[in-house]
């Protein structure tokens, strides 16, 4: 059922690289804290618009490419 099991880990690494809690990260992306939690646990995947926002954040992350 889960075609992208790596996605949740990628979201979590991005959030941690930005030094944010799930709550603050959720506000930044424009979703709920529960949504971020579900992404990180691979329960659901981001909609395309949210995935594009995550990609923008990842590119601007100060720790990009590390870890």
N, C-alpha and C positions, 0 to 999 in steps of 0.2 A: 504493500500500500504506500509506503514512504519511498518515493523515487529519489529523494535527495537527503539522505541521512546526515550528510556533512553540513547542511545549511544551518542547522541549529547551533552547531559548534562555531561556525563562522560568525553568526550574529553575536553570540556570547563573547567571542574574542574581540570583536569590534567594540562592543559596549565596554568591556574591561580595558581595552586600549585607550578609550576615551575617559576612563576613570569615572564612569557613571554607574549609579544604581539602575535597576530595571525601571524604577519610577521616573527618574530624570531622563533616561534614554527614551522611554515611551513618550514623554512630553516633547522631546526634541524631534522624534519621528512623526508624532501626531497620532499615536495609538494609545491604547490602555496598557497598564502594567501587566495585566493578565495576558494580553496579546503578545507582549515581549516574552513572557514566561513560556507561553505556548510555542512560540517560534523556537526558543532555545531548547525546548524539550521535544522538538520535531512533531508536535501534535498537529500543527497547522503551518502553512507556509505563507510568507508575505504576498499580498496582492502585488501586481506588477508596479503600480505607482510607489508602493512602499519599498519594494525591492530596488527600484531605481534610486530612491532616497538613501537607502542603505549603501548602495554602491558609491554615491557621492560622498557620504560620510567616510567610507572606507578609504577612498582616494585621498581625503584630506586628513586622515588620522595621523597624528604625530608618530605613532609606532607602526605605521604601515609596513608590512612585509617582515615584521619581527614576530617571533613566537613560534 
